[in-house]
């Protein structure tokens, strides 16, 4: 967990140096196989969303936590990559995730365009993917 959080922090801090104007939210994920199976590992900052769909169980769940005072406030990005400021306190709002998955499962990384319009408990509505 600490290694994933450190890698996420470094990745988002490097991104801050390339954001020229304004701020940005982001998410990334990597897939890896261990002796325990296939895993998705990732991180997000802001109101991006990571959704895991288990195709065998026809169930979906959010993998990341969006840090907002009011989860339904579309004006609050819940953290961001601050343009040109790699030392910002915003990086404390990074959410990391790791989940054992199957090869036929689906992981969706999306911006707030989806995240602001689908809430926990409604994820199963996208399972037909």
MODELLER restraints for C-alpha pairs under 7 A, 6 or more apart:
rsr = mdl.restraints
at = mdl.atoms
rsr.add(forms.Gaussian(group=physical.xy_distance, feature=features.Distance(at['CA:5:A'], at['CA:96:A']), mean=6.33, stdev=0.5))
rsr.add(forms.Gaussian(group=physical.xy_distance, feature=features.Distance(at['CA:8:A'], at['CA:43:A']), mean=6.12, stdev=0.5))
rsr.add(forms.Gaussian(group=physical.xy_distance, feature=features.Distance(at['CA:9:A'], at['CA:91:A']), mean=6.69, stdev=0.5))
rsr.add(forms.Gaussian(group=physical.xy_distance, feature=features.Distance(at['CA:12:A'], at['CA:81:A']), mean=6.56, stdev=0.5))
rsr.add(forms.Gaussian(group=physical.xy_distance, feature=features.Distance(at['CA:13:A'], at['CA:86:A']), mean=4.64, stdev=0.5))
rsr.add(forms.Gaussian(group=physical.xy_distance, feature=features.Distance(at['CA:14:A'], at['CA:86:A']), mean=7.00, stdev=0.5))
rsr.add(forms.Gaussian(group=physical.xy_distance, feature=features.Distance(at['CA:16:A'], at['CA:81:A']), mean=5.58, stdev=0.5))
rsr.add(forms.Gaussian(group=physical.xy_distance, feature=features.Distance(at['CA:16:A'], at['CA:82:A']), mean=5.82, stdev=0.5))
rsr.add(forms.Gaussian(group=physical.xy_distance, feature=features.Distance(at['CA:16:A'], at['CA:83:A']), mean=5.05, stdev=0.5))
rsr.add(forms.Gaussian(group=physical.xy_distance, feature=features.Distance(at['CA:16:A'], at['CA:84:A']), mean=5.30, stdev=0.5))
rsr.add(forms.Gaussian(group=physical.xy_distance, feature=features.Distance(at['CA:16:A'], at['CA:85:A']), mean=6.01, stdev=0.5))
rsr.add(forms.Gaussian(group=physical.xy_distance, feature=features.Distance(at['CA:16:A'], at['CA:86:A']), mean=5.42, stdev=0.5))
rsr.add(forms.Gaussian(group=physical.xy_distance, feature=features.Distance(at['CA:17:A'], at['CA:83:A']), mean=6.64, stdev=0.5))
rsr.add(forms.Gaussian(group=physical.xy_distance, feature=features.Distance(at['CA:17:A'], at['CA:84:A']), mean=4.88, stdev=0.5))
rsr.add(forms.Gaussian(group=physical.xy_distance, feature=features.Distance(at['CA:17:A'], at['CA:85:A']), mean=6.88, stdev=0.5))
rsr.add(forms.Gaussian(group=physical.xy_distance, feature=features.Distance(at['CA:17:A'], at['CA:86:A']), mean=6.51, stdev=0.5))
rsr.add(forms.Gaussian(group=physical.xy_distance, feature=features.Distance(at['CA:19:A'], at['CA:83:A']), mean=4.63, stdev=0.5))
rsr.add(forms.Gaussian(group=physical.xy_distance, feature=features.Distance(at['CA:19:A'], at['CA:84:A']), mean=6.24, stdev=0.5))
rsr.add(forms.Gaussian(group=physical.xy_distance, feature=features.Distance(at['CA:20:A'], at['CA:83:A']), mean=5.72, stdev=0.5))
rsr.add(forms.Gaussian(group=physical.xy_distance, feature=features.Distance(at['CA:20:A'], at['CA:84:A']), mean=6.50, stdev=0.5))
rsr.add(forms.Gaussian(group=physical.xy_distance, feature=features.Distance(at['CA:21:A'], at['CA:83:A']), mean=5.97, stdev=0.5))
rsr.add(forms.Gaussian(group=physical.xy_distance, feature=features.Distance(at['CA:22:A'], at['CA:83:A']), mean=5.62, stdev=0.5))
rsr.add(forms.Gaussian(group=physical.xy_distance, feature=features.Distance(at['CA:23:A'], at['CA:80:A']), mean=6.19, stdev=0.5))
rsr.add(forms.Gaussian(group=physical.xy_distance, feature=features.Distance(at['CA:23:A'], at['CA:81:A']), mean=5.60, stdev=0.5))
rsr.add(forms.Gaussian(group=physical.xy_distance, feature=features.Distance(at['CA:23:A'], at['CA:82:A']), mean=4.76, stdev=0.5))
rsr.add(forms.Gaussian(group=physical.xy_distance, feature=features.Distance(at['CA:23:A'], at['CA:83:A']), mean=5.09, stdev=0.5))
rsr.add(forms.Gaussian(group=physical.xy_distance, feature=features.Distance(at['CA:24:A'], at['CA:80:A']), mean=5.41, stdev=0.5))
rsr.add(forms.Gaussian(group=physical.xy_distance, feature=features.Distance(at['CA:24:A'], at['CA:81:A']), mean=5.00, stdev=0.5))
rsr.add(forms.Gaussian(group=physical.xy_distance, feature=features.Distance(at['CA:24:A'], at['CA:82:A']), mean=6.70, stdev=0.5))
rsr.add(forms.Gaussian(group=physical.xy_distance, feature=features.Distance(at['CA:25:A'], at['CA:45:A']), mean=5.62, stdev=0.5))
rsr.add(forms.Gaussian(group=physical.xy_distance, feature=features.Distance(at['CA:25:A'], at['CA:46:A']), mean=4.85, stdev=0.5))
rsr.add(forms.Gaussian(group=physical.xy_distance, feature=features.Distance(at['CA:25:A'], at['CA:47:A']), mean=6.64, stdev=0.5))
rsr.add(forms.Gaussian(group=physical.xy_distance, feature=features.Distance(at['CA:25:A'], at['CA:48:A']), mean=6.43, stdev=0.5))
rsr.add(forms.Gaussian(group=physical.xy_distance, feature=features.Distance(at['CA:25:A'], at['CA:80:A']), mean=4.82, stdev=0.5))
rsr.add(forms.Gaussian(group=physical.xy_distance, feature=features.Distance(at['CA:25:A'], at['CA:81:A']), mean=5.86, stdev=0.5))
rsr.add(forms.Gaussian(group=physical.xy_distance, feature=features.Distance(at['CA:26:A'], at['CA:44:A']), mean=5.68, stdev=0.5))
rsr.add(forms.Gaussian(group=physical.xy_distance, feature=features.Distance(at['CA:26:A'], at['CA:45:A']), mean=5.64, stdev=0.5))
rsr.add(forms.Gaussian(group=physical.xy_distance, feature=features.Distance(at['CA:26:A'], at['CA:46:A']), mean=6.75, stdev=0.5))
rsr.add(forms.Gaussian(group=physical.xy_distance, feature=features.Distance(at['CA:26:A'], at['CA:48:A']), mean=6.06, stdev=0.5))
rsr.add(forms.Gaussian(group=physical.xy_distance, feature=features.Distance(at['CA:27:A'], at['CA:43:A']), mean=5.69, stdev=0.5))
rsr.add(forms.Gaussian(group=physical.xy_distance, feature=features.Distance(at['CA:27:A'], at['CA:44:A']), mean=4.08, stdev=0.5))
rsr.add(forms.Gaussian(group=physical.xy_distance, feature=features.Distance(at['CA:27:A'], at['CA:45:A']), mean=6.49, stdev=0.5))
rsr.add(forms.Gaussian(group=physical.xy_distance, feature=features.Distance(at['CA:27:A'], at['CA:48:A']), mean=6.23, stdev=0.5))
rsr.add(forms.Gaussian(group=physical.xy_distance, feature=features.Distance(at['CA:27:A'], at['CA:109:A']), mean=6.59, stdev=0.5))
rsr.add(forms.Gaussian(group=physical.xy_distance, feature=features.Distance(at['CA:28:A'], at['CA:42:A']), mean=5.44, stdev=0.5))
rsr.add(forms.Gaussian(group=physical.xy_distance, feature=features.Distance(at['CA:28:A'], at['CA:43:A']), mean=5.71, stdev=0.5))
rsr.add(forms.Gaussian(group=physical.xy_distance, feature=features.Distance(at['CA:28:A'], at['CA:44:A']), mean=6.52, stdev=0.5))
rsr.add(forms.Gaussian(group=physical.xy_distance, feature=features.Distance(at['CA:29:A'], at['CA:40:A']), mean=6.47, stdev=0.5))
rsr.add(forms.Gaussian(group=physical.xy_distance, feature=features.Distance(at['CA:29:A'], at['CA:41:A']), mean=5.49, stdev=0.5))
rsr.add(forms.Gaussian(group=physical.xy_distance, feature=features.Distance(at['CA:29:A'], at['CA:42:A']), mean=3.99, stdev=0.5))
rsr.add(forms.Gaussian(group=physical.xy_distance, feature=features.Distance(at['CA:29:A'], at['CA:43:A']), mean=6.63, stdev=0.5))
rsr.add(forms.Gaussian(group=physical.xy_distance, feature=features.Distance(at['CA:30:A'], at['CA:40:A']), mean=5.70, stdev=0.5))
rsr.add(forms.Gaussian(group=physical.xy_distance, feature=features.Distance(at['CA:30:A'], at['CA:41:A']), mean=5.39, stdev=0.5))
rsr.add(forms.Gaussian(group=physical.xy_distance, feature=features.Distance(at['CA:30:A'], at['CA:42:A']), mean=6.13, stdev=0.5))
rsr.add(forms.Gaussian(group=physical.xy_distance, feature=features.Distance(at['CA:31:A'], at['CA:39:A']), mean=5.65, stdev=0.5))
rsr.add(forms.Gaussian(group=physical.xy_distance, feature=features.Distance(at['CA:31:A'], at['CA:40:A']), mean=4.51, stdev=0.5))
rsr.add(forms.Gaussian(group=physical.xy_distance, feature=features.Distance(at['CA:31:A'], at['CA:41:A']), mean=6.31, stdev=0.5))
rsr.add(forms.Gaussian(group=physical.xy_distance, feature=features.Distance(at['CA:32:A'], at['CA:38:A']), mean=5.76, stdev=0.5))
rsr.add(forms.Gaussian(group=physical.xy_distance, feature=features.Distance(at['CA:32:A'], at['CA:39:A']), mean=5.40, stdev=0.5))
rsr.add(forms.Gaussian(group=physical.xy_distance, feature=features.Distance(at['CA:32:A'], at['CA:40:A']), mean=6.56, stdev=0.5))
rsr.add(forms.Gaussian(group=physical.xy_distance, feature=features.Distance(at['CA:33:A'], at['CA:39:A']), mean=6.13, stdev=0.5))
rsr.add(forms.Gaussian(group=physical.xy_distance, feature=features.Distance(at['CA:37:A'], at['CA:100:A']), mean=6.85, stdev=0.5))
rsr.add(forms.Gaussian(group=physical.xy_distance, feature=features.Distance(at['CA:38:A'], at['CA:100:A']), mean=5.80, stdev=0.5))
rsr.add(forms.Gaussian(group=physical.xy_distance, feature=features.Distance(at['CA:38:A'], at['CA:101:A']), mean=5.62, stdev=0.5))
rsr.add(forms.Gaussian(group=physical.xy_distance, feature=features.Distance(at['CA:38:A'], at['CA:102:A']), mean=6.41, stdev=0.5))
rsr.add(forms.Gaussian(group=physical.xy_distance, feature=features.Distance(at['CA:39:A'], at['CA:98:A']), mean=6.72, stdev=0.5))
rsr.add(forms.Gaussian(group=physical.xy_distance, feature=features.Distance(at['CA:39:A'], at['CA:99:A']), mean=5.48, stdev=0.5))
rsr.add(forms.Gaussian(group=physical.xy_distance, feature=features.Distance(at['CA:39:A'], at['CA:100:A']), mean=4.35, stdev=0.5))
rsr.add(forms.Gaussian(group=physical.xy_distance, feature=features.Distance(at['CA:39:A'], at['CA:101:A']), mean=5.46, stdev=0.5))
rsr.add(forms.Gaussian(group=physical.xy_distance, feature=features.Distance(at['CA:40:A'], at['CA:98:A']), mean=5.61, stdev=0.5))
rsr.add(forms.Gaussian(group=physical.xy_distance, feature=features.Distance(at['CA:40:A'], at['CA:99:A']), mean=5.44, stdev=0.5))
rsr.add(forms.Gaussian(group=physical.xy_distance, feature=features.Distance(at['CA:40:A'], at['CA:100:A']), mean=6.52, stdev=0.5))
rsr.add(forms.Gaussian(group=physical.xy_distance, feature=features.Distance(at['CA:40:A'], at['CA:101:A']), mean=6.77, stdev=0.5))
rsr.add(forms.Gaussian(group=physical.xy_distance, feature=features.Distance(at['CA:41:A'], at['CA:97:A']), mean=5.65, stdev=0.5))
rsr.add(forms.Gaussian(group=physical.xy_distance, feature=features.Distance(at['CA:41:A'], at['CA:98:A']), mean=4.31, stdev=0.5))
rsr.add(forms.Gaussian(group=physical.xy_distance, feature=features.Distance(at['CA:41:A'], at['CA:99:A']), mean=6.65, stdev=0.5))
rsr.add(forms.Gaussian(group=physical.xy_distance, feature=features.Distance(at['CA:42:A'], at['CA:96:A']), mean=5.70, stdev=0.5))
rsr.add(forms.Gaussian(group=physical.xy_distance, feature=features.Distance(at['CA:42:A'], at['CA:97:A']), mean=5.33, stdev=0.5))
rsr.add(forms.Gaussian(group=physical.xy_distance, feature=features.Distance(at['CA:42:A'], at['CA:98:A']), mean=6.50, stdev=0.5))
rsr.add(forms.Gaussian(group=physical.xy_distance, feature=features.Distance(at['CA:43:A'], at['CA:94:A']), mean=6.70, stdev=0.5))
rsr.add(forms.Gaussian(group=physical.xy_distance, feature=features.Distance(at['CA:43:A'], at['CA:95:A']), mean=5.40, stdev=0.5))
rsr.add(forms.Gaussian(group=physical.xy_distance, feature=features.Distance(at['CA:43:A'], at['CA:96:A']), mean=4.16, stdev=0.5))
rsr.add(forms.Gaussian(group=physical.xy_distance, feature=features.Distance(at['CA:43:A'], at['CA:97:A']), mean=6.03, stdev=0.5))
rsr.add(forms.Gaussian(group=physical.xy_distance, feature=features.Distance(at['CA:44:A'], at['CA:64:A']), mean=6.93, stdev=0.5))
rsr.add(forms.Gaussian(group=physical.xy_distance, feature=features.Distance(at['CA:44:A'], at['CA:94:A']), mean=5.74, stdev=0.5))
rsr.add(forms.Gaussian(group=physical.xy_distance, feature=features.Distance(at['CA:44:A'], at['CA:95:A']), mean=5.26, stdev=0.5))
rsr.add(forms.Gaussian(group=physical.xy_distance, feature=features.Distance(at['CA:44:A'], at['CA:96:A']), mean=6.52, stdev=0.5))
rsr.add(forms.Gaussian(group=physical.xy_distance, feature=features.Distance(at['CA:45:A'], at['CA:79:A']), mean=5.66, stdev=0.5))
rsr.add(forms.Gaussian(group=physical.xy_distance, feature=features.Distance(at['CA:45:A'], at['CA:80:A']), mean=5.67, stdev=0.5))
rsr.add(forms.Gaussian(group=physical.xy_distance, feature=features.Distance(at['CA:45:A'], at['CA:93:A']), mean=6.25, stdev=0.5))
rsr.add(forms.Gaussian(group=physical.xy_distance, feature=features.Distance(at['CA:45:A'], at['CA:94:A']), mean=4.77, stdev=0.5))
rsr.add(forms.Gaussian(group=physical.xy_distance, feature=features.Distance(at['CA:45:A'], at['CA:95:A']), mean=6.28, stdev=0.5))
rsr.add(forms.Gaussian(group=physical.xy_distance, feature=features.Distance(at['CA:46:A'], at['CA:66:A']), mean=6.36, stdev=0.5))
rsr.add(forms.Gaussian(group=physical.xy_distance, feature=features.Distance(at['CA:46:A'], at['CA:77:A']), mean=5.19, stdev=0.5))
rsr.add(forms.Gaussian(group=physical.xy_distance, feature=features.Distance(at['CA:46:A'], at['CA:78:A']), mean=4.48, stdev=0.5))
rsr.add(forms.Gaussian(group=physical.xy_distance, feature=features.Distance(at['CA:46:A'], at['CA:79:A']), mean=4.09, stdev=0.5))
rsr.add(forms.Gaussian(group=physical.xy_distance, feature=features.Distance(at['CA:46:A'], at['CA:80:A']), mean=4.90, stdev=0.5))
rsr.add(forms.Gaussian(group=physical.xy_distance, feature=features.Distance(at['CA:47:A'], at['CA:66:A']), mean=5.74, stdev=0.5))
rsr.add(forms.Gaussian(group=physical.xy_distance, feature=features.Distance(at['CA:47:A'], at['CA:77:A']), mean=5.24, stdev=0.5))
rsr.add(forms.Gaussian(group=physical.xy_distance, feature=features.Distance(at['CA:47:A'], at['CA:78:A']), mean=5.53, stdev=0.5))
rsr.add(forms.Gaussian(group=physical.xy_distance, feature=features.Distance(at['CA:47:A'], at['CA:111:A']), mean=6.86, stdev=0.5))
rsr.add(forms.Gaussian(group=physical.xy_distance, feature=features.Distance(at['CA:47:A'], at['CA:112:A']), mean=5.44, stdev=0.5))
rsr.add(forms.Gaussian(group=physical.xy_distance, feature=features.Distance(at['CA:47:A'], at['CA:115:A']), mean=6.65, stdev=0.5))
rsr.add(forms.Gaussian(group=physical.xy_distance, feature=features.Distance(at['CA:48:A'], at['CA:110:A']), mean=5.63, stdev=0.5))
rsr.add(forms.Gaussian(group=physical.xy_distance, feature=features.Distance(at['CA:48:A'], at['CA:111:A']), mean=4.40, stdev=0.5))
rsr.add(forms.Gaussian(group=physical.xy_distance, feature=features.Distance(at['CA:48:A'], at['CA:112:A']), mean=5.26, stdev=0.5))
rsr.add(forms.Gaussian(group=physical.xy_distance, feature=features.Distance(at['CA:48:A'], at['CA:115:A']), mean=6.28, stdev=0.5))
rsr.add(forms.Gaussian(group=physical.xy_distance, feature=features.Distance(at['CA:49:A'], at['CA:64:A']), mean=6.61, stdev=0.5))
rsr.add(forms.Gaussian(group=physical.xy_distance, feature=features.Distance(at['CA:49:A'], at['CA:109:A']), mean=5.73, stdev=0.5))
rsr.add(forms.Gaussian(group=physical.xy_distance, feature=features.Distance(at['CA:49:A'], at['CA:110:A']), mean=5.29, stdev=0.5))
rsr.add(forms.Gaussian(group=physical.xy_distance, feature=features.Distance(at['CA:49:A'], at['CA:111:A']), mean=6.32, stdev=0.5))
rsr.add(forms.Gaussian(group=physical.xy_distance, feature=features.Distance(at['CA:49:A'], at['CA:115:A']), mean=5.56, stdev=0.5))
rsr.add(forms.Gaussian(group=physical.xy_distance, feature=features.Distance(at['CA:50:A'], at['CA:62:A']), mean=5.79, stdev=0.5))
rsr.add(forms.Gaussian(group=physical.xy_distance, feature=features.Distance(at['CA:50:A'], at['CA:63:A']), mean=5.35, stdev=0.5))
rsr.add(forms.Gaussian(group=physical.xy_distance, feature=features.Distance(at['CA:50:A'], at['CA:64:A']), mean=5.76, stdev=0.5))
rsr.add(forms.Gaussian(group=physical.xy_distance, feature=features.Distance(at['CA:50:A'], at['CA:107:A']), mean=6.89, stdev=0.5))
rsr.add(forms.Gaussian(group=physical.xy_distance, feature=features.Distance(at['CA:50:A'], at['CA:108:A']), mean=5.59, stdev=0.5))
rsr.add(forms.Gaussian(group=physical.xy_distance, feature=features.Distance(at['CA:50:A'], at['CA:109:A']), mean=4.63, stdev=0.5))
rsr.add(forms.Gaussian(group=physical.xy_distance, feature=features.Distance(at['CA:50:A'], at['CA:110:A']), mean=6.61, stdev=0.5))
rsr.add(forms.Gaussian(group=physical.xy_distance, feature=features.Distance(at['CA:51:A'], at['CA:60:A']), mean=6.78, stdev=0.5))
rsr.add(forms.Gaussian(group=physical.xy_distance, feature=features.Distance(at['CA:51:A'], at['CA:61:A']), mean=5.64, stdev=0.5))
rsr.add(forms.Gaussian(group=physical.xy_distance, feature=features.Distance(at['CA:51:A'], at['CA:62:A']), mean=4.46, stdev=0.5))
rsr.add(forms.Gaussian(group=physical.xy_distance, feature=features.Distance(at['CA:51:A'], at['CA:63:A']), mean=5.67, stdev=0.5))
rsr.add(forms.Gaussian(group=physical.xy_distance, feature=features.Distance(at['CA:51:A'], at['CA:107:A']), mean=5.61, stdev=0.5))
rsr.add(forms.Gaussian(group=physical.xy_distance, feature=features.Distance(at['CA:51:A'], at['CA:108:A']), mean=5.07, stdev=0.5))
rsr.add(forms.Gaussian(group=physical.xy_distance, feature=features.Distance(at['CA:51:A'], at['CA:109:A']), mean=6.64, stdev=0.5))
rsr.add(forms.Gaussian(group=physical.xy_distance, feature=features.Distance(at['CA:52:A'], at['CA:60:A']), mean=5.52, stdev=0.5))
rsr.add(forms.Gaussian(group=physical.xy_distance, feature=features.Distance(at['CA:52:A'], at['CA:61:A']), mean=5.37, stdev=0.5))
rsr.add(forms.Gaussian(group=physical.xy_distance, feature=features.Distance(at['CA:52:A'], at['CA:62:A']), mean=6.22, stdev=0.5))
rsr.add(forms.Gaussian(group=physical.xy_distance, feature=features.Distance(at['CA:52:A'], at['CA:63:A']), mean=6.47, stdev=0.5))
rsr.add(forms.Gaussian(group=physical.xy_distance, feature=features.Distance(at['CA:52:A'], at['CA:106:A']), mean=5.95, stdev=0.5))
rsr.add(forms.Gaussian(group=physical.xy_distance, feature=features.Distance(at['CA:52:A'], at['CA:107:A']), mean=4.60, stdev=0.5))
rsr.add(forms.Gaussian(group=physical.xy_distance, feature=features.Distance(at['CA:52:A'], at['CA:108:A']), mean=6.55, stdev=0.5))
rsr.add(forms.Gaussian(group=physical.xy_distance, feature=features.Distance(at['CA:53:A'], at['CA:59:A']), mean=5.84, stdev=0.5))
rsr.add(forms.Gaussian(group=physical.xy_distance, feature=features.Distance(at['CA:53:A'], at['CA:60:A']), mean=4.32, stdev=0.5))
rsr.add(forms.Gaussian(group=physical.xy_distance, feature=features.Distance(at['CA:53:A'], at['CA:61:A']), mean=6.67, stdev=0.5))
rsr.add(forms.Gaussian(group=physical.xy_distance, feature=features.Distance(at['CA:53:A'], at['CA:105:A']), mean=5.79, stdev=0.5))
rsr.add(forms.Gaussian(group=physical.xy_distance, feature=features.Distance(at['CA:53:A'], at['CA:106:A']), mean=5.04, stdev=0.5))
rsr.add(forms.Gaussian(group=physical.xy_distance, feature=features.Distance(at['CA:53:A'], at['CA:107:A']), mean=6.22, stdev=0.5))
rsr.add(forms.Gaussian(group=physical.xy_distance, feature=features.Distance(at['CA:53:A'], at['CA:127:A']), mean=6.68, stdev=0.5))
rsr.add(forms.Gaussian(group=physical.xy_distance, feature=features.Distance(at['CA:54:A'], at['CA:60:A']), mean=6.14, stdev=0.5))
rsr.add(forms.Gaussian(group=physical.xy_distance, feature=features.Distance(at['CA:54:A'], at['CA:105:A']), mean=5.13, stdev=0.5))
rsr.add(forms.Gaussian(group=physical.xy_distance, feature=features.Distance(at['CA:54:A'], at['CA:106:A']), mean=6.86, stdev=0.5))
rsr.add(forms.Gaussian(group=physical.xy_distance, feature=features.Distance(at['CA:55:A'], at['CA:104:A']), mean=6.82, stdev=0.5))
rsr.add(forms.Gaussian(group=physical.xy_distance, feature=features.Distance(at['CA:55:A'], at['CA:105:A']), mean=5.37, stdev=0.5))
rsr.add(forms.Gaussian(group=physical.xy_distance, feature=features.Distance(at['CA:58:A'], at['CA:127:A']), mean=6.42, stdev=0.5))
rsr.add(forms.Gaussian(group=physical.xy_distance, feature=features.Distance(at['CA:59:A'], at['CA:124:A']), mean=5.93, stdev=0.5))
rsr.add(forms.Gaussian(group=physical.xy_distance, feature=features.Distance(at['CA:59:A'], at['CA:127:A']), mean=6.99, stdev=0.5))
rsr.add(forms.Gaussian(group=physical.xy_distance, feature=features.Distance(at['CA:60:A'], at['CA:123:A']), mean=5.49, stdev=0.5))
rsr.add(forms.Gaussian(group=physical.xy_distance, feature=features.Distance(at['CA:60:A'], at['CA:124:A']), mean=5.40, stdev=0.5))
rsr.add(forms.Gaussian(group=physical.xy_distance, feature=features.Distance(at['CA:60:A'], at['CA:127:A']), mean=6.88, stdev=0.5))
rsr.add(forms.Gaussian(group=physical.xy_distance, feature=features.Distance(at['CA:61:A'], at['CA:123:A']), mean=6.42, stdev=0.5))
rsr.add(forms.Gaussian(group=physical.xy_distance, feature=features.Distance(at['CA:63:A'], at['CA:97:A']), mean=6.02, stdev=0.5))
rsr.add(forms.Gaussian(group=physical.xy_distance, feature=features.Distance(at['CA:64:A'], at['CA:95:A']), mean=5.81, stdev=0.5))
rsr.add(forms.Gaussian(group=physical.xy_distance, feature=features.Distance(at['CA:64:A'], at['CA:96:A']), mean=6.49, stdev=0.5))
rsr.add(forms.Gaussian(group=physical.xy_distance, feature=features.Distance(at['CA:64:A'], at['CA:97:A']), mean=5.97, stdev=0.5))
rsr.add(forms.Gaussian(group=physical.xy_distance, feature=features.Distance(at['CA:65:A'], at['CA:95:A']), mean=5.72, stdev=0.5))
rsr.add(forms.Gaussian(group=physical.xy_distance, feature=features.Distance(at['CA:66:A'], at['CA:78:A']), mean=5.93, stdev=0.5))
rsr.add(forms.Gaussian(group=physical.xy_distance, feature=features.Distance(at['CA:67:A'], at['CA:78:A']), mean=4.80, stdev=0.5))
rsr.add(forms.Gaussian(group=physical.xy_distance, feature=features.Distance(at['CA:67:A'], at['CA:79:A']), mean=6.82, stdev=0.5))
rsr.add(forms.Gaussian(group=physical.xy_distance, feature=features.Distance(at['CA:67:A'], at['CA:93:A']), mean=6.34, stdev=0.5))
rsr.add(forms.Gaussian(group=physical.xy_distance, feature=features.Distance(at['CA:68:A'], at['CA:76:A']), mean=6.63, stdev=0.5))
rsr.add(forms.Gaussian(group=physical.xy_distance, feature=features.Distance(at['CA:68:A'], at['CA:78:A']), mean=4.57, stdev=0.5))
rsr.add(forms.Gaussian(group=physical.xy_distance, feature=features.Distance(at['CA:74:A'], at['CA:116:A']), mean=6.35, stdev=0.5))
rsr.add(forms.Gaussian(group=physical.xy_distance, feature=features.Distance(at['CA:79:A'], at['CA:90:A']), mean=5.58, stdev=0.5))
rsr.add(forms.Gaussian(group=physical.xy_distance, feature=features.Distance(at['CA:79:A'], at['CA:93:A']), mean=5.70, stdev=0.5))
rsr.add(forms.Gaussian(group=physical.xy_distance, feature=features.Distance(at['CA:80:A'], at['CA:90:A']), mean=6.11, stdev=0.5))
rsr.add(forms.Gaussian(group=physical.xy_distance, feature=features.Distance(at['CA:82:A'], at['CA:88:A']), mean=6.96, stdev=0.5))
